[in-house]
Amino acid sequence: MASRSLSRLALAATGVVLSALLGGTAAAQPAADTPVFWRVPATAAQAHALENAGFDVEEGDAGAAYVVGGQAVANRLRALGYRPSFFDTVYKELPAQANSLAADTFYGGYRTVTAHENHLTAVAAAHPDLATKYTIGQSWKKTKGQGGHDIQAICLTKKQTGDCTLSTSSPKPKFFIMAQIHARELSTGELAWRWIDYLADGYATDATAKSILDTTEVWVVPISNPDGVDIVASGGNSPKLQRKNADNTRGSCTGTNIGIDLNRNSTFKWGGDSNSACAETYQGVSAGSEPETQALEKLARAIFPDQRGTGNNDPAPTTAKGTMITLHSYGNDIIIPWGFTQATSPNDTQYRKLGAKYAASNGYLVGTNEETVGYDTSGTTDDFTYGELGVASVTFEVGGSSGTCGGFLPRYTCVDSTFWPKNKGAFITAAKAAAAPYQQ
């Protein structure tokens, strides 16, 4: 589904050679029911057809796509004339102590939705001068009376009159970061957790944290798809690979094929992705159909003024304020608009300069969809916040495609050993840039 340069393919292949993550070698065949990444030689059109046929098609490289599944999926691919080969494991080997996990954690330490909710409550209680917690909407299950969750956000700043008040005219510029809109992308929620703690706990002792909160509002939605994360966490040490939300009203989908891809459901330029209900990129029946999407867009409209014209080629002015990062995995990419078209955005030059500053910390590749993941994406959150509101918005794809710290389910220790050290500086840069992101 994605086109990668040959140099990036070589790096991915190196990761395969180095990983013997389930006690075997990269060439070993998995057990019949163990999902793995299969490398499938395919054109972009073939990868799209596989996706519409219900295959879980993920990051690719030059001339191939990666498909997630067990031996049955590989057999289906072979029956269609494809030649899948084992690429990497999905589940990474857990340390022995992970067999006895703390409450509200799973798969080596990743936090559940309840743990994130409790964390926001605790931060707001411990730092009333810095933190304000908001309920911005409800998950699909909660709207249906089937359990579910409130969708929660936290605003962090050294509070003065008018701060963190859901106002487009509040005095401080704003940096908005959101995570785990794709539920199985586990590292992203943990990065949001660490960012919150760095600012709230560090304000008293860290000059950079203090400077940010003295001058900027930082808004964080650590779990954008709580129903989906519940499904993932229900697998415990074998997390379920749920990407979408839990809306099961469309199609005859089962298991982790249910739901709507919330990052294809936004109201800006919706409609260019899959209409197949069981596809991982199913966009829903209409733009903004899902309550999670509605909550995220309502928050963005409540805190950012409309700073851009309505045409595709209308740039955000150099005076526009606000930055936004939506966290995804995997890919080691910083993806700049546009997503819905191969054309570059009217702020492309400014985006590349800002992206280069982010990349100075994390080393990720900066580029458009075509230059990074290799495919168009309609109805995405960053296209919405930039396209409708003019906010300088990007996607971070955290982590590589293979190895212990690769894929959707990296070993939990990778968060502190790799992902947080790489991205902390990029988040700081985004917060500092919020006052004038197009003047970098």
Secondary structure as the mmCIF struct_conf table of DSSP 4:
data_model
#
loop_
_struct_conf.conf_type_id
_struct_conf.id
_struct_conf.beg_label_comp_id
_struct_conf.beg_label_asym_id
_struct_conf.beg_label_seq_id
_struct_conf.end_label_comp_id
_struct_conf.end_label_asym_id
_struct_conf.end_label_seq_id
HELX_RH_AL_P HELX_RH_AL_P1 LEU A 6 LEU A 18
TURN_TY1_P TURN_TY1_P1 LEU A 21 LEU A 22
BEND BEND1 GLY A 23 GLY A 24
TURN_TY1_P TURN_TY1_P2 ALA A 26 ALA A 27
HELX_LH_PP_P HELX_LH_PP_P1 ALA A 28 ALA A 31
TURN_TY1_P TURN_TY1_P3 ALA A 32 ASP A 33
STRN STRN1 VAL A 36 PRO A 41
HELX_RH_AL_P HELX_RH_AL_P2 ALA A 44 ASN A 52
TURN_TY1_P TURN_TY1_P4 ALA A 53 GLY A 54
STRN STRN2 ASP A 56 ASP A 61
TURN_TY1_P TURN_TY1_P5 ALA A 62 GLY A 63
STRN STRN3 ALA A 64 GLY A 69
HELX_RH_AL_P HELX_RH_AL_P3 GLN A 71 ALA A 79
TURN_TY1_P TURN_TY1_P6 LEU A 80 GLY A 81
STRN STRN4 SER A 85 THR A 89
BEND BEND2 VAL A 90 TYR A 91
HELX_LH_PP_P HELX_LH_PP_P2 LYS A 92 PRO A 95
HELX_RH_3T_P HELX_RH_3T_P1 ALA A 96 ASN A 99
BEND BEND3 SER A 100 SER A 100
HELX_LH_PP_P HELX_LH_PP_P3 LEU A 101 ALA A 102
TURN_TY1_P TURN_TY1_P7 ALA A 103 ASP A 104
STRN STRN5 THR A 105 PHE A 106
TURN_TY1_P TURN_TY1_P8 TYR A 107 GLY A 109
STRN STRN6 TYR A 110 ARG A 111
HELX_LH_PP_P HELX_LH_PP_P4 THR A 112 THR A 112
HELX_RH_AL_P HELX_RH_AL_P4 VAL A 113 ALA A 126
TURN_TY1_P TURN_TY1_P9 PRO A 128 LEU A 130
STRN STRN7 ALA A 131 GLN A 138
HELX_RH_AL_P HELX_RH_AL_P5 TRP A 140 THR A 143
TURN_TY1_P TURN_TY1_P10 LYS A 144 GLY A 145
BEND BEND4 GLN A 146 GLY A 147
STRN STRN8 ASP A 150 LEU A 156
BEND BEND5 THR A 157 THR A 157
TURN_TY1_P TURN_TY1_P11 THR A 161 CYS A 164
BEND BEND6 THR A 165 LEU A 166
TURN_TY1_P TURN_TY1_P12 THR A 168 SER A 169
BEND BEND7 PRO A 171 LYS A 172
STRN STRN9 LYS A 174 MET A 178
BEND BEND8 ILE A 181 HIS A 182
TURN_TY1_P TURN_TY1_P13 ALA A 183 ARG A 184
HELX_RH_AL_P HELX_RH_AL_P6 LEU A 186 GLY A 202
TURN_TY1_P TURN_TY1_P14 TYR A 203 THR A 205
HELX_RH_AL_P HELX_RH_AL_P7 ALA A 207 THR A 215
STRN STRN10 GLU A 217 VAL A 221
BEND BEND9 PRO A 222 PRO A 222
BEND BEND10 SER A 224 SER A 224
HELX_RH_AL_P HELX_RH_AL_P8 PRO A 226 ALA A 233
TURN_TY1_P TURN_TY1_P15 SER A 234 ASN A 237
BEND BEND11 SER A 238 SER A 238
BEND BEND12 LYS A 244 LYS A 244
BEND BEND13 ALA A 246 ALA A 246
BEND BEND14 ARG A 250 ARG A 250
TURN_TY1_P TURN_TY1_P16 GLY A 251 SER A 252
HELX_RH_3T_P HELX_RH_3T_P2 GLY A 255 ASN A 257
BEND BEND15 GLY A 259 GLY A 259
HELX_RH_3T_P HELX_RH_3T_P3 LEU A 262 ARG A 264
BEND BEND16 THR A 267 THR A 267
TURN_TY1_P TURN_TY1_P17 PHE A 268 LYS A 269
BEND BEND17 GLY A 272 ASP A 273
STRN STRN11 SER A 274 SER A 274
TURN_TY1_P TURN_TY1_P18 ALA A 277 CYS A 278
BEND BEND18 ALA A 279 ALA A 279
TURN_TY1_P TURN_TY1_P19 GLU A 280 THR A 281
STRN STRN12 TYR A 282 TYR A 282
BEND BEND19 VAL A 285 SER A 286
TURN_TY1_P TURN_TY1_P20 ALA A 287 GLY A 288
BEND BEND20 GLU A 290 GLU A 290
HELX_RH_AL_P HELX_RH_AL_P9 PRO A 291 ILE A 303
BEND BEND21 PHE A 304 PHE A 304
BEND BEND22 ARG A 308 ARG A 308
BEND BEND23 THR A 310 GLY A 311
TURN_TY1_P TURN_TY1_P21 ASN A 312 ASN A 313
HELX_LH_PP_P HELX_LH_PP_P5 PRO A 315 PRO A 317
TURN_TY1_P TURN_TY1_P22 THR A 318 THR A 319
STRN STRN13 THR A 323 HIS A 328
BEND BEND24 TYR A 330 ASN A 332
STRN STRN14 ASP A 333 ILE A 335
BEND BEND25 PRO A 337 PRO A 337
BEND BEND26 GLY A 339 ALA A 343
HELX_LH_PP_P HELX_LH_PP_P6 THR A 344 SER A 345
TURN_TY1_P TURN_TY1_P23 PRO A 346 ASN A 347
HELX_RH_AL_P HELX_RH_AL_P10 ASP A 348 ASN A 362
HELX_LH_PP_P HELX_LH_PP_P7 TYR A 364 TYR A 364
STRN STRN15 LEU A 365 GLY A 367
TURN_TY1_P TURN_TY1_P24 ASN A 369 VAL A 373
BEND BEND27 TYR A 375 TYR A 375
BEND BEND28 GLY A 379 GLY A 379
HELX_RH_AL_P HELX_RH_AL_P11 THR A 381 LEU A 389
STRN STRN16 ALA A 392 GLU A 397
BEND BEND29 GLY A 399 GLY A 399
BEND BEND30 SER A 401 GLY A 403
TURN_TY1_P TURN_TY1_P25 THR A 404 CYS A 405
BEND BEND31 GLY A 407 LEU A 409
TURN_TY1_P TURN_TY1_P26 TYR A 412 TYR A 412
HELX_RH_AL_P HELX_RH_AL_P12 THR A 413 CYS A 414
HELX_RH_PI_P HELX_RH_PI_P1 VAL A 415 PHE A 419
HELX_RH_AL_P HELX_RH_AL_P13 TRP A 420 ALA A 433
TURN_TY1_P TURN_TY1_P27 ALA A 434 ALA A 435
HELX_RH_3T_P HELX_RH_3T_P4 PRO A 437 GLN A 439
#
